[in-house]
Amino acid sequence: MAEVLDVLVRIASVLVAFLLLPLIVGQAEHKVMAHMQARLGPMYAGGFHGWAQLIADGVKFMQKEDIIPRAADRRVFALAPGVSLVPYLVVMAAIPIGPGLVAADLDVGLFFVLAVMGIGVLGSIMAGWSSGNKYSLLGGMRSAAQLMSYELPLVLAASSVAMAAGTLSLSGIVDAWQWWWLPWQAAGGVVFFIAGLAELRRPPFDMPIAESELIMGHMTEYTGMRFALFMLAEYVGIVVLSALTAVLFLGGWHGPLLPGPVWMLVKVALLSFVVIWLRVSYPRLREDQLQKLAWIGLVPVALGQLALTGLVKVLIV
């Protein structure tokens, strides 16, 4: 009975985080972007500074008509939002927020989360192909191109930390982390974060959406709750990327004075703020610039970080 209760508590905790944290990040994006662009942002829903704006948006999406285009592949079209969203829920179960505070502590946790995160991009490809719309198809193809380009630097940067810690367990990586890893693994952390943004298709890497060219890319034909699920997947992806960056490169729950889980949440919040800041600060990259950044910029840096880690492990550690 105690084991069943423990499993239920872990599942409930992951679901609460899955439903609550993306709403907080979404609301923060509204307000942070408003301040950075010298405008008000949402101010009325819920009263105080529009705190319930995303809840109101959810109610609005629930009331929208669910339309499936006549030329669409109905089954694939219906599955695509779930394929985009569910992998992030699975990944959240493997991310530790404190000593022993993880829903599923896997020995190959790093391999698991990187593999499952890659599945989420398939939802965009499925949506683009199944919509029967040329703009959606172009958006899906651009998603595939970004996945192929940025998966390599993402994995190489994460491999550097796994090599340094000597384990693929996320909890083990945090346990092995030392403060001097900050400068040692800094280049890999930057590569991992940028590559993660590209896989999330967040600005300035939002070529698969590119409203001025593709209307809304792979989401063009989606309405109502299906569209809302794609948006929720984006915000959950921000939380997952920030949490993984904190675990791998910023020491996870390590920090002075405050409890470990508080430090973890603080680091996730700061990294989420950086994601929003980058959206406001940089224009969208052209397709050639996006590919050049991956293959000429990030991949050599990630390989250099991997070589440096191996050198330090052999000669010093």
WOVEN-V598420 format. One record per residue. N is the residue number from 0. RES is the residue in one small letter. OMEGA is omega in whole degrees, -180 to 180 (* if undefined). D_LAST is the distance of its C-alpha to the last C-alpha in Angstrom with 2 decimals. Layout:
n={N:N}
res={RES:RES}
omega={OMEGA:OMEGA}
d_last={D_LAST:D_LAST}
This chain:
n={0:1:2:3:4:5:6:7:8:9:10:11:12:13:14:15:16:17:18:19:20:21:22:23:24:25:26:27:28:29:30:31:32:33:34:35:36:37:38:39:40:41:42:43:44:45:46:47:48:49:50:51:52:53:54:55:56:57:58:59:60:61:62:63:64:65:66:67:68:69:70:71:72:73:74:75:76:77:78:79:80:81:82:83:84:85:86:87:88:89:90:91:92:93:94:95:96:97:98:99:100:101:102:103:104:105:106:107:108:109:110:111:112:113:114:115:116:117:118:119:120:121:122:123:124:125:126:127:128:129:130:131:132:133:134:135:136:137:138:139:140:141:142:143:144:145:146:147:148:149:150:151:152:153:154:155:156:157:158:159:160:161:162:163:164:165:166:167:168:169:170:171:172:173:174:175:176:177:178:179:180:181:182:183:184:185:186:187:188:189:190:191:192:193:194:195:196:197:198:199:200:201:202:203:204:205:206:207:208:209:210:211:212:213:214:215:216:217:218:219:220:221:222:223:224:225:226:227:228:229:230:231:232:233:234:235:236:237:238:239:240:241:242:243:244:245:246:247:248:249:250:251:252:253:254:255:256:257:258:259:260:261:262:263:264:265:266:267:268:269:270:271:272:273:274:275:276:277:278:279:280:281:282:283:284:285:286:287:288:289:290:291:292:293:294:295:296:297:298:299:300:301:302:303:304:305:306:307:308:309:310:311:312:313:314:315:316}
res={m:a:e:v:l:d:v:l:v:r:i:a:s:v:l:v:a:f:l:l:l:p:l:i:v:g:q:a:e:h:k:v:m:a:h:m:q:a:r:l:g:p:m:y:a:g:g:f:h:g:w:a:q:l:i:a:d:g:v:k:f:m:q:k:e:d:i:i:p:r:a:a:d:r:r:v:f:a:l:a:p:g:v:s:l:v:p:y:l:v:v:m:a:a:i:p:i:g:p:g:l:v:a:a:d:l:d:v:g:l:f:f:v:l:a:v:m:g:i:g:v:l:g:s:i:m:a:g:w:s:s:g:n:k:y:s:l:l:g:g:m:r:s:a:a:q:l:m:s:y:e:l:p:l:v:l:a:a:s:s:v:a:m:a:a:g:t:l:s:l:s:g:i:v:d:a:w:q:w:w:w:l:p:w:q:a:a:g:g:v:v:f:f:i:a:g:l:a:e:l:r:r:p:p:f:d:m:p:i:a:e:s:e:l:i:m:g:h:m:t:e:y:t:g:m:r:f:a:l:f:m:l:a:e:y:v:g:i:v:v:l:s:a:l:t:a:v:l:f:l:g:g:w:h:g:p:l:l:p:g:p:v:w:m:l:v:k:v:a:l:l:s:f:v:v:i:w:l:r:v:s:y:p:r:l:r:e:d:q:l:q:k:l:a:w:i:g:l:v:p:v:a:l:g:q:l:a:l:t:g:l:v:k:v:l:i:v}
omega={-180:180:178:179:179:179:-180:178:179:180:180:180:179:-180:179:178:-179:-178:-173:-174:177:177:179:179:179:178:178:179:177:-173:180:178:179:179:-178:-179:176:175:-173:-171:-179:-175:-168:-176:179:179:-171:176:175:-174:-176:-175:-178:174:177:177:178:177:179:-179:179:-178:-179:178:178:-175:174:-178:-178:-177:-175:167:-167:-176:180:179:-179:-177:-171:180:178:178:177:-170:-171:179:179:175:179:-179:-179:180:-176:-178:179:176:178:178:-179:-179:178:-177:-180:-179:-174:177:178:-174:-179:177:-178:-175:179:179:-177:177:179:-180:-177:-179:179:178:178:179:178:-179:-179:-177:-172:-173:-177:-177:-175:177:178:180:177:177:178:179:176:176:179:-180:178:178:-178:-175:-169:176:-178:178:177:-178:-180:179:178:179:179:179:178:177:-180:-178:-178:-179:174:178:180:177:178:178:179:179:-178:-173:175:-176:-178:172:-179:176:-177:-176:-175:-179:178:178:178:179:-179:-177:-180:179:177:177:180:179:176:-178:176:174:7:-178:-175:177:179:178:172:-173:-177:-179:-170:-178:171:177:-175:-179:-172:-174:-176:179:172:-174:177:176:-180:179:175:179:177:178:179:-178:174:178:177:180:-178:179:180:-180:179:177:178:-178:-173:-169:-177:175:176:-176:-180:178:-178:169:-173:175:-177:-180:178:177:180:180:177:180:177:180:-179:179:176:175:178:178:179:-180:179:178:-178:-167:-171:175:-180:177:169:-178:180:178:-180:180:180:179:-178:-169:-179:-178:-170:-178:177:179:179:177:177:177:179:178:178:179:177:179:180:180:-177:-171:-172:-174:*}
d_last={45.01:41.95:39.71:42.08:42.16:38.36:38.29:41.11:39.43:36.24:38.41:40.50:37.52:36.19:39.75:40.27:37.09:38.11:41.57:40.90:37.79:39.10:42.37:40.68:38.73:41.97:43.95:41.36:41.57:45.35:45.25:42.33:43.85:47.22:46.05:44.21:47.34:49.78:51.55:52.16:50.66:51.89:53.86:56.39:55.14:54.69:55.85:53.16:51.53:51.97:49.33:50.80:50.88:48.51:50.46:53.62:52.12:51.36:54.96:56.19:54.24:55.64:59.14:58.68:60.30:58.04:59.06:58.09:59.37:61.98:60.07:56.77:55.28:55.82:53.40:50.38:51.42:51.42:48.07:46.10:45.54:44.24:41.84:40.48:40.18:39.33:35.85:34.64:36.13:34.23:30.90:31.54:31.74:28.08:26.62:25.56:26.92:25.82:24.45:26.57:28.68:28.63:31.59:29.79:26.25:25.35:22.50:22.69:23.58:21.91:23.72:26.84:27.10:26.55:29.15:31.64:31.37:32.43:35.56:36.83:37.51:39.88:42.20:42.83:43.55:45.89:47.64:48.20:49.54:51.71:53.41:55.82:55.24:54.15:52.27:50.36:49.64:48.25:46.03:44.74:44.07:42.16:40.01:39.29:38.38:35.95:34.32:33.86:32.48:30.07:28.73:26.53:24.62:24.43:22.80:20.42:19.22:18.85:17.00:14.23:13.72:14.18:11.49:8.98:10.52:11.18:14.82:18.04:19.48:20.16:20.17:16.87:15.33:16.98:15.91:12.17:12.86:12.04:14.40:12.21:11.99:15.65:15.46:12.40:14.33:17.76:19.17:18.47:20.10:23.13:23.51:23.36:25.90:28.25:28.21:28.94:31.85:33.21:33.15:34.99:37.47:37.33:38.78:38.17:37.36:40.59:42.24:43.15:45.34:46.53:49.71:51.52:51.16:50.79:52.38:49.58:48.11:47.46:48.82:52.15:54.28:52.76:54.58:54.52:51.84:50.33:49.61:48.30:45.82:44.36:44.04:42.47:39.91:38.95:38.41:36.57:34.32:33.56:32.58:30.38:28.62:28.08:26.81:24.31:23.06:22.74:20.90:18.39:17.86:19.44:18.20:21.37:23.12:20.81:22.89:24.88:28.41:29.42:29.02:26.26:28.75:30.36:27.16:26.69:30.30:30.06:27.19:29.18:32.27:30.74:29.36:32.77:34.39:32.38:33.65:37.18:36.73:35.74:38.83:41.06:39.52:39.32:42.02:41.68:40.12:42.29:41.40:40.46:38.28:36.54:35.75:34.76:32.24:30.57:30.59:30.45:28.44:26.07:25.21:23.99:21.91:20.35:19.68:18.15:15.82:14.90:14.32:12.21:9.94:9.80:9.28:6.32:4.72:6.42:6.39:3.77:0.00}
